[in-house]
Amino acid sequence: MKKSVTKKSNNTDQTYDLKKFESYLNELEKLVERMEQGDQTLEQSLEDFERGVALTKICEQTLAHAEQRVEQLVKKHGDLKLEPFSPEE
């Protein structure tokens, strides 16, 4: 089953595809690595930068949407408490 959620905003559909999030993130990491190597032409670097900006925006929107979903679930069940996440060291 595909996990995606469609959000309507200003008469446009924005699909937050949770399965594609990781592939977008991986693509972004590869773009950064390629750009850091410095072997590209200016044109290639600009194209990668433009794609990276687009991927960053998609990932940020997907994370914000996921956070909203979590907050809705917490409110729905009432007895749960939101706490800031701090990774274990």
PDB file of N, CA, C and O in Angstrom:
ATOM      1  N   MET A   1       0.840  -1.173   0.000  1.00  0.00           N
ATOM      2  CA  MET A   1       0.000   0.000   0.000  1.00  0.00           C
ATOM      3  C   MET A   1       0.889   1.242   0.000  1.00  0.00           C
ATOM      4  O   MET A   1       1.813   1.349   0.806  1.00  0.00           O
ATOM      5  N   LYS A   2       0.614   2.161  -0.888  1.00  0.00           N
ATOM      6  CA  LYS A   2       1.396   3.393  -0.988  1.00  0.00           C
ATOM      7  C   LYS A   2       0.956   4.352   0.101  1.00  0.00           C
ATOM      8  O   LYS A   2      -0.234   4.614   0.275  1.00  0.00           O
ATOM      9  N   LYS A   3       1.932   4.874   0.831  1.00  0.00           N
ATOM     10  CA  LYS A   3       1.636   5.832   1.889  1.00  0.00           C
ATOM     11  C   LYS A   3       1.834   7.227   1.346  1.00  0.00           C
ATOM     12  O   LYS A   3       2.953   7.739   1.323  1.00  0.00           O
ATOM     13  N   SER A   4       0.755   7.842   0.910  1.00  0.00           N
ATOM     14  CA  SER A   4       0.845   9.228   0.479  1.00  0.00           C
ATOM     15  C   SER A   4      -0.410   9.939   0.923  1.00  0.00           C
ATOM     16  O   SER A   4      -1.474   9.334   1.052  1.00  0.00           O
ATOM     17  N   VAL A   5      -0.276  11.204   1.151  1.00  0.00           N
ATOM     18  CA  VAL A   5      -1.371  12.015   1.616  1.00  0.00           C
ATOM     19  C   VAL A   5      -1.461  13.223   0.704  1.00  0.00           C
ATOM     20  O   VAL A   5      -0.446  13.839   0.381  1.00  0.00           O
ATOM     21  N   THR A   6      -2.671  13.564   0.288  1.00  0.00           N
ATOM     22  CA  THR A   6      -2.834  14.720  -0.564  1.00  0.00           C
ATOM     23  C   THR A   6      -3.428  15.851   0.255  1.00  0.00           C
ATOM     24  O   THR A   6      -4.411  15.667   0.973  1.00  0.00           O
ATOM     25  N   LYS A   7      -2.829  17.002   0.140  1.00  0.00           N
ATOM     26  CA  LYS A   7      -3.286  18.183   0.854  1.00  0.00           C
ATOM     27  C   LYS A   7      -3.704  19.211  -0.176  1.00  0.00           C
ATOM     28  O   LYS A   7      -2.927  19.541  -1.071  1.00  0.00           O
ATOM     29  N   LYS A   8      -4.919  19.721  -0.064  1.00  0.00           N
ATOM     30  CA  LYS A   8      -5.372  20.749  -0.992  1.00  0.00           C
ATOM     31  C   LYS A   8      -5.083  22.112  -0.402  1.00  0.00           C
ATOM     32  O   LYS A   8      -5.387  22.390   0.758  1.00  0.00           O
ATOM     33  N   SER A   9      -4.490  22.950  -1.226  1.00  0.00           N
ATOM     34  CA  SER A   9      -4.137  24.288  -0.799  1.00  0.00           C
ATOM     35  C   SER A   9      -4.204  25.214  -1.994  1.00  0.00           C
ATOM     36  O   SER A   9      -3.534  24.974  -2.999  1.00  0.00           O
ATOM     37  N   ASN A  10      -5.000  26.273  -1.906  1.00  0.00           N
ATOM     38  CA  ASN A  10      -5.119  27.238  -2.996  1.00  0.00           C
ATOM     39  C   ASN A  10      -5.454  26.548  -4.319  1.00  0.00           C
ATOM     40  O   ASN A  10      -4.878  26.879  -5.355  1.00  0.00           O
ATOM     41  N   ASN A  11      -6.377  25.598  -4.285  1.00  0.00           N
ATOM     42  CA  ASN A  11      -6.817  24.875  -5.473  1.00  0.00           C
ATOM     43  C   ASN A  11      -5.712  24.075  -6.164  1.00  0.00           C
ATOM     44  O   ASN A  11      -5.857  23.733  -7.338  1.00  0.00           O
ATOM     45  N   THR A  12      -4.642  23.777  -5.488  1.00  0.00           N
ATOM     46  CA  THR A  12      -3.605  22.923  -6.054  1.00  0.00           C
ATOM     47  C   THR A  12      -3.422  21.733  -5.142  1.00  0.00           C
ATOM     48  O   THR A  12      -3.610  21.826  -3.929  1.00  0.00           O
ATOM     49  N   ASP A  13      -3.054  20.615  -5.738  1.00  0.00           N
ATOM     50  CA  ASP A  13      -2.806  19.402  -4.954  1.00  0.00           C
ATOM     51  C   ASP A  13      -1.320  19.263  -4.706  1.00  0.00           C
ATOM     52  O   ASP A  13      -0.516  19.354  -5.634  1.00  0.00           O
ATOM     53  N   GLN A  14      -0.953  19.042  -3.448  1.00  0.00           N
ATOM     54  CA  GLN A  14       0.423  18.761  -3.079  1.00  0.00           C
ATOM     55  C   GLN A  14       0.418  17.373  -2.465  1.00  0.00           C
ATOM     56  O   GLN A  14      -0.260  17.138  -1.464  1.00  0.00           O
ATOM     57  N   THR A  15       1.160  16.463  -3.049  1.00  0.00           N
ATOM     58  CA  THR A  15       1.207  15.107  -2.529  1.00  0.00           C
ATOM     59  C   THR A  15       2.485  14.918  -1.740  1.00  0.00           C
ATOM     60  O   THR A  15       3.584  15.165  -2.236  1.00  0.00           O
ATOM     61  N   TYR A  16       2.323  14.480  -0.511  1.00  0.00           N
ATOM     62  CA  TYR A  16       3.457  14.193   0.353  1.00  0.00           C
ATOM     63  C   TYR A  16       3.644  12.687   0.337  1.00  0.00           C
ATOM     64  O   TYR A  16       2.953  11.963   1.053  1.00  0.00           O
ATOM     65  N   ASP A  17       4.567  12.219  -0.470  1.00  0.00           N
ATOM     66  CA  ASP A  17       4.798  10.799  -0.629  1.00  0.00           C
ATOM     67  C   ASP A  17       5.881  10.360   0.350  1.00  0.00           C
ATOM     68  O   ASP A  17       7.067  10.623   0.149  1.00  0.00           O
ATOM     69  N   LEU A  18       5.452   9.692   1.404  1.00  0.00           N
ATOM     70  CA  LEU A  18       6.373   9.297   2.468  1.00  0.00           C
ATOM     71  C   LEU A  18       7.384   8.261   1.998  1.00  0.00           C
ATOM     72  O   LEU A  18       8.498   8.216   2.520  1.00  0.00           O
ATOM     73  N   LYS A  19       7.025   7.430   1.028  1.00  0.00           N
ATOM     74  CA  LYS A  19       7.965   6.439   0.527  1.00  0.00           C
ATOM     75  C   LYS A  19       9.070   7.093  -0.282  1.00  0.00           C
ATOM     76  O   LYS A  19      10.201   6.608  -0.280  1.00  0.00           O
ATOM     77  N   LYS A  20       8.770   8.171  -0.966  1.00  0.00           N
ATOM     78  CA  LYS A  20       9.773   8.849  -1.788  1.00  0.00           C
ATOM     79  C   LYS A  20      10.683   9.747  -0.961  1.00  0.00           C
ATOM     80  O   LYS A  20      11.732  10.165  -1.451  1.00  0.00           O
ATOM     81  N   PHE A  21      10.316  10.052   0.266  1.00  0.00           N
ATOM     82  CA  PHE A  21      11.110  10.959   1.099  1.00  0.00           C
ATOM     83  C   PHE A  21      12.562  10.497   1.189  1.00  0.00           C
ATOM     84  O   PHE A  21      13.484  11.285   0.980  1.00  0.00           O
ATOM     85  N   GLU A  22      12.758   9.229   1.498  1.00  0.00           N
ATOM     86  CA  GLU A  22      14.127   8.718   1.643  1.00  0.00           C
ATOM     87  C   GLU A  22      14.893   8.772   0.327  1.00  0.00           C
ATOM     88  O   GLU A  22      16.089   9.062   0.324  1.00  0.00           O
ATOM     89  N   SER A  23      14.223   8.499  -0.788  1.00  0.00           N
ATOM     90  CA  SER A  23      14.922   8.567  -2.068  1.00  0.00           C
ATOM     91  C   SER A  23      15.284  10.012  -2.401  1.00  0.00           C
ATOM     92  O   SER A  23      16.346  10.269  -2.969  1.00  0.00           O
ATOM     93  N   TYR A  24      14.405  10.959  -2.049  1.00  0.00           N
ATOM     94  CA  TYR A  24      14.728  12.374  -2.252  1.00  0.00           C
ATOM     95  C   TYR A  24      15.920  12.773  -1.392  1.00  0.00           C
ATOM     96  O   TYR A  24      16.808  13.492  -1.851  1.00  0.00           O
ATOM     97  N   LEU A  25      15.939  12.314  -0.163  1.00  0.00           N
ATOM     98  CA  LEU A  25      17.036  12.628   0.745  1.00  0.00           C
ATOM     99  C   LEU A  25      18.356  12.028   0.241  1.00  0.00           C
ATOM    100  O   LEU A  25      19.402  12.676   0.296  1.00  0.00           O
ATOM    101  N   ASN A  26      18.294  10.794  -0.246  1.00  0.00           N
ATOM    102  CA  ASN A  26      19.491  10.155  -0.805  1.00  0.00           C
ATOM    103  C   ASN A  26      19.991  10.910  -2.032  1.00  0.00           C
ATOM    104  O   ASN A  26      21.195  11.106  -2.198  1.00  0.00           O
ATOM    105  N   GLU A  27      19.067  11.332  -2.888  1.00  0.00           N
ATOM    106  CA  GLU A  27      19.460  12.096  -4.070  1.00  0.00           C
ATOM    107  C   GLU A  27      20.123  13.409  -3.666  1.00  0.00           C
ATOM    108  O   GLU A  27      21.113  13.827  -4.267  1.00  0.00           O
ATOM    109  N   LEU A  28      19.573  14.047  -2.653  1.00  0.00           N
ATOM    110  CA  LEU A  28      20.141  15.304  -2.165  1.00  0.00           C
ATOM    111  C   LEU A  28      21.560  15.094  -1.644  1.00  0.00           C
ATOM    112  O   LEU A  28      22.450  15.900  -1.915  1.00  0.00           O
ATOM    113  N   GLU A  29      21.769  14.017  -0.900  1.00  0.00           N
ATOM    114  CA  GLU A  29      23.112  13.709  -0.386  1.00  0.00           C
ATOM    115  C   GLU A  29      24.107  13.480  -1.525  1.00  0.00           C
ATOM    116  O   GLU A  29      25.253  13.924  -1.451  1.00  0.00           O
ATOM    117  N   LYS A  30      23.665  12.783  -2.581  1.00  0.00           N
ATOM    118  CA  LYS A  30      24.542  12.539  -3.729  1.00  0.00           C
ATOM    119  C   LYS A  30      24.880  13.838  -4.454  1.00  0.00           C
ATOM    120  O   LYS A  30      26.012  14.031  -4.898  1.00  0.00           O
ATOM    121  N   LEU A  31      23.892  14.730  -4.572  1.00  0.00           N
ATOM    122  CA  LEU A  31      24.146  16.028  -5.196  1.00  0.00           C
ATOM    123  C   LEU A  31      25.209  16.809  -4.425  1.00  0.00           C
ATOM    124  O   LEU A  31      26.120  17.393  -5.012  1.00  0.00           O
ATOM    125  N   VAL A  32      25.075  16.808  -3.109  1.00  0.00           N
ATOM    126  CA  VAL A  32      26.029  17.531  -2.264  1.00  0.00           C
ATOM    127  C   VAL A  32      27.429  16.940  -2.424  1.00  0.00           C
ATOM    128  O   VAL A  32      28.404  17.677  -2.573  1.00  0.00           O
ATOM    129  N   GLU A  33      27.529  15.607  -2.392  1.00  0.00           N
ATOM    130  CA  GLU A  33      28.832  14.953  -2.563  1.00  0.00           C
ATOM    131  C   GLU A  33      29.458  15.321  -3.907  1.00  0.00           C
ATOM    132  O   GLU A  33      30.646  15.634  -3.984  1.00  0.00           O
ATOM    133  N   ARG A  34      28.641  15.279  -4.965  1.00  0.00           N
ATOM    134  CA  ARG A  34      29.148  15.584  -6.297  1.00  0.00           C
ATOM    135  C   ARG A  34      29.633  17.030  -6.383  1.00  0.00           C
ATOM    136  O   ARG A  34      30.670  17.312  -6.984  1.00  0.00           O
ATOM    137  N   MET A  35      28.878  17.933  -5.782  1.00  0.00           N
ATOM    138  CA  MET A  35      29.263  19.344  -5.822  1.00  0.00           C
ATOM    139  C   MET A  35      30.511  19.606  -4.988  1.00  0.00           C
ATOM    140  O   MET A  35      31.340  20.439  -5.356  1.00  0.00           O
ATOM    141  N   GLU A  36      30.650  18.898  -3.864  1.00  0.00           N
ATOM    142  CA  GLU A  36      31.820  19.077  -3.003  1.00  0.00           C
ATOM    143  C   GLU A  36      33.110  18.597  -3.672  1.00  0.00           C
ATOM    144  O   GLU A  36      34.194  19.075  -3.339  1.00  0.00           O
ATOM    145  N   GLN A  37      33.000  17.664  -4.603  1.00  0.00           N
ATOM    146  CA  GLN A  37      34.189  17.168  -5.299  1.00  0.00           C
ATOM    147  C   GLN A  37      34.801  18.250  -6.186  1.00  0.00           C
ATOM    148  O   GLN A  37      36.008  18.240  -6.425  1.00  0.00           O
ATOM    149  N   GLY A  38      33.988  19.175  -6.673  1.00  0.00           N
ATOM    150  CA  GLY A  38      34.494  20.280  -7.472  1.00  0.00           C
ATOM    151  C   GLY A  38      34.902  19.920  -8.885  1.00  0.00           C
ATOM    152  O   GLY A  38      35.617  20.689  -9.528  1.00  0.00           O
ATOM    153  N   ASP A  39      34.465  18.765  -9.394  1.00  0.00           N
ATOM    154  CA  ASP A  39      34.842  18.321 -10.739  1.00  0.00           C
ATOM    155  C   ASP A  39      33.874  18.796 -11.821  1.00  0.00           C
ATOM    156  O   ASP A  39      34.110  18.544 -13.003  1.00  0.00           O
ATOM    157  N   GLN A  40      32.804  19.468 -11.447  1.00  0.00           N
ATOM    158  CA  GLN A  40      31.758  19.825 -12.389  1.00  0.00           C
ATOM    159  C   GLN A  40      32.009  21.181 -13.047  1.00  0.00           C
ATOM    160  O   GLN A  40      32.760  22.023 -12.556  1.00  0.00           O
ATOM    161  N   THR A  41      31.349  21.338 -14.165  1.00  0.00           N
ATOM    162  CA  THR A  41      31.353  22.657 -14.791  1.00  0.00           C
ATOM    163  C   THR A  41      30.422  23.564 -13.998  1.00  0.00           C
ATOM    164  O   THR A  41      29.647  23.096 -13.164  1.00  0.00           O
ATOM    165  N   LEU A  42      30.504  24.839 -14.258  1.00  0.00           N
ATOM    166  CA  LEU A  42      29.617  25.781 -13.587  1.00  0.00           C
ATOM    167  C   LEU A  42      28.158  25.460 -13.901  1.00  0.00           C
ATOM    168  O   LEU A  42      27.301  25.516 -13.019  1.00  0.00           O
ATOM    169  N   GLU A  43      27.882  25.126 -15.151  1.00  0.00           N
ATOM    170  CA  GLU A  43      26.514  24.789 -15.566  1.00  0.00           C
ATOM    171  C   GLU A  43      25.998  23.570 -14.795  1.00  0.00           C
ATOM    172  O   GLU A  43      24.867  23.578 -14.310  1.00  0.00           O
ATOM    173  N   GLN A  44      26.822  22.522 -14.680  1.00  0.00           N
ATOM    174  CA  GLN A  44      26.420  21.326 -13.941  1.00  0.00           C
ATOM    175  C   GLN A  44      26.186  21.644 -12.466  1.00  0.00           C
ATOM    176  O   GLN A  44      25.236  21.152 -11.857  1.00  0.00           O
ATOM    177  N   SER A  45      27.056  22.465 -11.906  1.00  0.00           N
ATOM    178  CA  SER A  45      26.901  22.855 -10.499  1.00  0.00           C
ATOM    179  C   SER A  45      25.613  23.626 -10.275  1.00  0.00           C
ATOM    180  O   SER A  45      24.920  23.408  -9.281  1.00  0.00           O
ATOM    181  N   LEU A  46      25.288  24.525 -11.194  1.00  0.00           N
ATOM    182  CA  LEU A  46      24.042  25.300 -11.065  1.00  0.00           C
ATOM    183  C   LEU A  46      22.820  24.400 -11.191  1.00  0.00           C
ATOM    184  O   LEU A  46      21.839  24.579 -10.468  1.00  0.00           O
ATOM    185  N   GLU A  47      22.873  23.443 -12.096  1.00  0.00           N
ATOM    186  CA  GLU A  47      21.754  22.506 -12.246  1.00  0.00           C
ATOM    187  C   GLU A  47      21.588  21.666 -10.980  1.00  0.00           C
ATOM    188  O   GLU A  47      20.467  21.466 -10.511  1.00  0.00           O
ATOM    189  N   ASP A  48      22.693  21.177 -10.428  1.00  0.00           N
ATOM    190  CA  ASP A  48      22.632  20.391  -9.193  1.00  0.00           C
ATOM    191  C   ASP A  48      22.134  21.247  -8.025  1.00  0.00           C
ATOM    192  O   ASP A  48      21.354  20.782  -7.194  1.00  0.00           O
ATOM    193  N   PHE A  49      22.588  22.489  -7.971  1.00  0.00           N
ATOM    194  CA  PHE A  49      22.150  23.377  -6.903  1.00  0.00           C
ATOM    195  C   PHE A  49      20.645  23.621  -6.998  1.00  0.00           C
ATOM    196  O   PHE A  49      19.936  23.590  -5.992  1.00  0.00           O
ATOM    197  N   GLU A  50      20.170  23.864  -8.213  1.00  0.00           N
ATOM    198  CA  GLU A  50      18.731  24.096  -8.416  1.00  0.00           C
ATOM    199  C   GLU A  50      17.920  22.875  -8.009  1.00  0.00           C
ATOM    200  O   GLU A  50      16.891  23.012  -7.348  1.00  0.00           O
ATOM    201  N   ARG A  51      18.365  21.685  -8.392  1.00  0.00           N
ATOM    202  CA  ARG A  51      17.679  20.452  -8.010  1.00  0.00           C
ATOM    203  C   ARG A  51      17.736  20.266  -6.492  1.00  0.00           C
ATOM    204  O   ARG A  51      16.760  19.838  -5.876  1.00  0.00           O
ATOM    205  N   GLY A  52      18.872  20.587  -5.905  1.00  0.00           N
ATOM    206  CA  GLY A  52      19.021  20.466  -4.460  1.00  0.00           C
ATOM    207  C   GLY A  52      18.064  21.365  -3.697  1.00  0.00           C
ATOM    208  O   GLY A  52      17.498  20.961  -2.681  1.00  0.00           O
ATOM    209  N   VAL A  53      17.882  22.587  -4.188  1.00  0.00           N
ATOM    210  CA  VAL A  53      16.940  23.513  -3.551  1.00  0.00           C
ATOM    211  C   VAL A  53      15.517  22.943  -3.628  1.00  0.00           C
ATOM    212  O   VAL A  53      14.767  22.989  -2.654  1.00  0.00           O
ATOM    213  N   ALA A  54      15.161  22.407  -4.799  1.00  0.00           N
ATOM    214  CA  ALA A  54      13.827  21.822  -4.965  1.00  0.00           C
ATOM    215  C   ALA A  54      13.635  20.621  -4.041  1.00  0.00           C
ATOM    216  O   ALA A  54      12.589  20.484  -3.408  1.00  0.00           O
ATOM    217  N   LEU A  55      14.643  19.752  -3.964  1.00  0.00           N
ATOM    218  CA  LEU A  55      14.549  18.579  -3.090  1.00  0.00           C
ATOM    219  C   LEU A  55      14.457  18.979  -1.623  1.00  0.00           C
ATOM    220  O   LEU A  55      13.710  18.374  -0.855  1.00  0.00           O
ATOM    221  N   THR A  56      15.215  19.993  -1.239  1.00  0.00           N
ATOM    222  CA  THR A  56      15.168  20.480   0.143  1.00  0.00           C
ATOM    223  C   THR A  56      13.772  20.960   0.496  1.00  0.00           C
ATOM    224  O   THR A  56      13.261  20.668   1.577  1.00  0.00           O
ATOM    225  N   LYS A  57      13.165  21.689  -0.410  1.00  0.00           N
ATOM    226  CA  LYS A  57      11.812  22.199  -0.172  1.00  0.00           C
ATOM    227  C   LYS A  57      10.810  21.052  -0.027  1.00  0.00           C
ATOM    228  O   LYS A  57       9.969  21.065   0.872  1.00  0.00           O
ATOM    229  N   ILE A  58      10.907  20.064  -0.913  1.00  0.00           N
ATOM    230  CA  ILE A  58      10.009  18.908  -0.841  1.00  0.00           C
ATOM    231  C   ILE A  58      10.189  18.177   0.489  1.00  0.00           C
ATOM    232  O   ILE A  58       9.206  17.818   1.136  1.00  0.00           O
ATOM    233  N   CYS A  59      11.436  17.956   0.899  1.00  0.00           N
ATOM    234  CA  CYS A  59      11.707  17.244   2.151  1.00  0.00           C
ATOM    235  C   CYS A  59      11.201  18.031   3.357  1.00  0.00           C
ATOM    236  O   CYS A  59      10.616  17.454   4.273  1.00  0.00           O
ATOM    237  N   GLU A  60      11.422  19.338   3.360  1.00  0.00           N
ATOM    238  CA  GLU A  60      10.940  20.168   4.465  1.00  0.00           C
ATOM    239  C   GLU A  60       9.420  20.135   4.553  1.00  0.00           C
ATOM    240  O   GLU A  60       8.866  20.042   5.648  1.00  0.00           O
ATOM    241  N   GLN A  61       8.738  20.211   3.411  1.00  0.00           N
ATOM    242  CA  GLN A  61       7.279  20.162   3.405  1.00  0.00           C
ATOM    243  C   GLN A  61       6.767  18.812   3.885  1.00  0.00           C
ATOM    244  O   GLN A  61       5.784  18.740   4.622  1.00  0.00           O
ATOM    245  N   THR A  62       7.430  17.753   3.469  1.00  0.00           N
ATOM    246  CA  THR A  62       7.022  16.411   3.885  1.00  0.00           C
ATOM    247  C   THR A  62       7.199  16.237   5.393  1.00  0.00           C
ATOM    248  O   THR A  62       6.329  15.678   6.061  1.00  0.00           O
ATOM    249  N   LEU A  63       8.321  16.715   5.928  1.00  0.00           N
ATOM    250  CA  LEU A  63       8.544  16.622   7.375  1.00  0.00           C
ATOM    251  C   LEU A  63       7.537  17.460   8.154  1.00  0.00           C
ATOM    252  O   LEU A  63       7.044  17.024   9.194  1.00  0.00           O
ATOM    253  N   ALA A  64       7.230  18.648   7.666  1.00  0.00           N
ATOM    254  CA  ALA A  64       6.243  19.498   8.336  1.00  0.00           C
ATOM    255  C   ALA A  64       4.878  18.825   8.329  1.00  0.00           C
ATOM    256  O   ALA A  64       4.150  18.870   9.321  1.00  0.00           O
ATOM    257  N   HIS A  65       4.536  18.200   7.208  1.00  0.00           N
ATOM    258  CA  HIS A  65       3.250  17.507   7.122  1.00  0.00           C
ATOM    259  C   HIS A  65       3.210  16.317   8.077  1.00  0.00           C
ATOM    260  O   HIS A  65       2.197  16.081   8.736  1.00  0.00           O
ATOM    261  N   ALA A  66       4.307  15.571   8.153  1.00  0.00           N
ATOM    262  CA  ALA A  66       4.364  14.433   9.075  1.00  0.00           C
ATOM    263  C   ALA A  66       4.208  14.907  10.518  1.00  0.00           C
ATOM    264  O   ALA A  66       3.528  14.263  11.317  1.00  0.00           O
ATOM    265  N   GLU A  67       4.837  16.029  10.846  1.00  0.00           N
ATOM    266  CA  GLU A  67       4.720  16.578  12.196  1.00  0.00           C
ATOM    267  C   GLU A  67       3.266  16.968  12.505  1.00  0.00           C
ATOM    268  O   GLU A  67       2.781  16.748  13.615  1.00  0.00           O
ATOM    269  N   GLN A  68       2.589  17.539  11.529  1.00  0.00           N
ATOM    270  CA  GLN A  68       1.176  17.894  11.719  1.00  0.00           C
ATOM    271  C   GLN A  68       0.327  16.649  11.955  1.00  0.00           C
ATOM    272  O   GLN A  68      -0.578  16.654  12.790  1.00  0.00           O
ATOM    273  N   ARG A  69       0.623  15.591  11.218  1.00  0.00           N
ATOM    274  CA  ARG A  69      -0.120  14.344  11.402  1.00  0.00           C
ATOM    275  C   ARG A  69       0.086  13.786  12.800  1.00  0.00           C
ATOM    276  O   ARG A  69      -0.862  13.313  13.427  1.00  0.00           O
ATOM    277  N   VAL A  70       1.324  13.837  13.294  1.00  0.00           N
ATOM    278  CA  VAL A  70       1.615  13.349  14.641  1.00  0.00           C
ATOM    279  C   VAL A  70       0.845  14.178  15.671  1.00  0.00           C
ATOM    280  O   VAL A  70       0.245  13.629  16.595  1.00  0.00           O
ATOM    281  N   GLU A  71       0.868  15.490  15.507  1.00  0.00           N
ATOM    282  CA  GLU A  71       0.140  16.354  16.441  1.00  0.00           C
ATOM    283  C   GLU A  71      -1.356  16.059  16.432  1.00  0.00           C
ATOM    284  O   GLU A  71      -1.996  16.074  17.483  1.00  0.00           O
ATOM    285  N   GLN A  72      -1.919  15.791  15.257  1.00  0.00           N
ATOM    286  CA  GLN A  72      -3.336  15.455  15.177  1.00  0.00           C
ATOM    287  C   GLN A  72      -3.636  14.150  15.895  1.00  0.00           C
ATOM    288  O   GLN A  72      -4.650  14.035  16.583  1.00  0.00           O
ATOM    289  N   LEU A  73      -2.756  13.165  15.737  1.00  0.00           N
ATOM    290  CA  LEU A  73      -2.950  11.890  16.420  1.00  0.00           C
ATOM    291  C   LEU A  73      -2.865  12.063  17.934  1.00  0.00           C
ATOM    292  O   LEU A  73      -3.640  11.458  18.675  1.00  0.00           O
ATOM    293  N   VAL A  74      -1.938  12.876  18.386  1.00  0.00           N
ATOM    294  CA  VAL A  74      -1.793  13.120  19.818  1.00  0.00           C
ATOM    295  C   VAL A  74      -3.052  13.800  20.353  1.00  0.00           C
ATOM    296  O   VAL A  74      -3.561  13.418  21.407  1.00  0.00           O
ATOM    297  N   LYS A  75      -3.541  14.776  19.654  1.00  0.00           N
ATOM    298  CA  LYS A  75      -4.754  15.475  20.093  1.00  0.00           C
ATOM    299  C   LYS A  75      -5.954  14.531  20.099  1.00  0.00           C
ATOM    300  O   LYS A  75      -6.795  14.589  20.996  1.00  0.00           O
ATOM    301  N   LYS A  76      -6.024  13.669  19.098  1.00  0.00           N
ATOM    302  CA  LYS A  76      -7.146  12.734  18.975  1.00  0.00           C
ATOM    303  C   LYS A  76      -7.180  11.765  20.153  1.00  0.00           C
ATOM    304  O   LYS A  76      -8.252  11.425  20.653  1.00  0.00           O
ATOM    305  N   HIS A  77      -6.016  11.326  20.588  1.00  0.00           N
ATOM    306  CA  HIS A  77      -5.962  10.340  21.665  1.00  0.00           C
ATOM    307  C   HIS A  77      -5.821  10.978  23.041  1.00  0.00           C
ATOM    308  O   HIS A  77      -5.952  10.294  24.056  1.00  0.00           O
ATOM    309  N   GLY A  78      -5.561  12.249  23.084  1.00  0.00           N
ATOM    310  CA  GLY A  78      -5.611  13.026  24.302  1.00  0.00           C
ATOM    311  C   GLY A  78      -4.662  12.680  25.430  1.00  0.00           C
ATOM    312  O   GLY A  78      -4.177  13.588  26.105  1.00  0.00           O
ATOM    313  N   ASP A  79      -4.379  11.434  25.660  1.00  0.00           N
ATOM    314  CA  ASP A  79      -3.559  11.068  26.808  1.00  0.00           C
ATOM    315  C   ASP A  79      -2.063  11.039  26.485  1.00  0.00           C
ATOM    316  O   ASP A  79      -1.244  10.736  27.352  1.00  0.00           O
ATOM    317  N   LEU A  80      -1.721  11.345  25.273  1.00  0.00           N
ATOM    318  CA  LEU A  80      -0.314  11.371  24.880  1.00  0.00           C
ATOM    319  C   LEU A  80       0.242  12.770  25.065  1.00  0.00           C
ATOM    320  O   LEU A  80      -0.495  13.754  25.003  1.00  0.00           O
ATOM    321  N   LYS A  81       1.528  12.854  25.291  1.00  0.00           N
ATOM    322  CA  LYS A  81       2.178  14.138  25.526  1.00  0.00           C
ATOM    323  C   LYS A  81       3.319  14.323  24.530  1.00  0.00           C
ATOM    324  O   LYS A  81       4.157  13.437  24.362  1.00  0.00           O
ATOM    325  N   LEU A  82       3.344  15.482  23.870  1.00  0.00           N
ATOM    326  CA  LEU A  82       4.432  15.792  22.943  1.00  0.00           C
ATOM    327  C   LEU A  82       5.657  16.234  23.722  1.00  0.00           C
ATOM    328  O   LEU A  82       5.573  17.091  24.602  1.00  0.00           O
ATOM    329  N   GLU A  83       6.783  15.648  23.394  1.00  0.00           N
ATOM    330  CA  GLU A  83       8.051  16.039  24.011  1.00  0.00           C
ATOM    331  C   GLU A  83       9.073  16.221  22.904  1.00  0.00           C
ATOM    332  O   GLU A  83       9.013  15.527  21.889  1.00  0.00           O
ATOM    333  N   PRO A  84      10.009  17.142  23.082  1.00  0.00           N
ATOM    334  CA  PRO A  84      11.047  17.306  22.064  1.00  0.00           C
ATOM    335  C   PRO A  84      11.875  16.033  21.932  1.00  0.00           C
ATOM    336  O   PRO A  84      12.159  15.361  22.924  1.00  0.00           O
ATOM    337  N   PHE A  85      12.255  15.711  20.710  1.00  0.00           N
ATOM    338  CA  PHE A  85      13.066  14.548  20.461  1.00  0.00           C
ATOM    339  C   PHE A  85      14.522  14.870  20.703  1.00  0.00           C
ATOM    340  O   PHE A  85      15.035  15.878  20.217  1.00  0.00           O
ATOM    341  N   SER A  86      15.186  14.010  21.458  1.00  0.00           N
ATOM    342  CA  SER A  86      16.630  14.158  21.635  1.00  0.00           C
ATOM    343  C   SER A  86      17.243  12.777  21.447  1.00  0.00           C
ATOM    344  O   SER A  86      17.003  11.872  22.245  1.00  0.00           O
ATOM    345  N   PRO A  87      18.038  12.618  20.386  1.00  0.00           N
ATOM    346  CA  PRO A  87      18.623  11.302  20.098  1.00  0.00           C
ATOM    347  C   PRO A  87      19.537  10.833  21.212  1.00  0.00           C
ATOM    348  O   PRO A  87      20.189  11.628  21.890  1.00  0.00           O
ATOM    349  N   GLU A  88      19.568   9.535  21.379  1.00  0.00           N
ATOM    350  CA  GLU A  88      20.452   8.946  22.392  1.00  0.00           C
ATOM    351  C   GLU A  88      21.889   9.125  21.969  1.00  0.00           C
ATOM    352  O   GLU A  88      22.218   9.063  20.784  1.00  0.00           O
ATOM    353  N   GLU A  89      22.725   9.345  22.933  1.00  0.00           N
ATOM    354  CA  GLU A  89      24.153   9.503  22.632  1.00  0.00           C
ATOM    355  C   GLU A  89      24.878   8.201  22.734  1.00  0.00           C
ATOM    356  O   GLU A  89      26.088   8.148  22.514  1.00  0.00           O
TER     357      GLU A  89
END
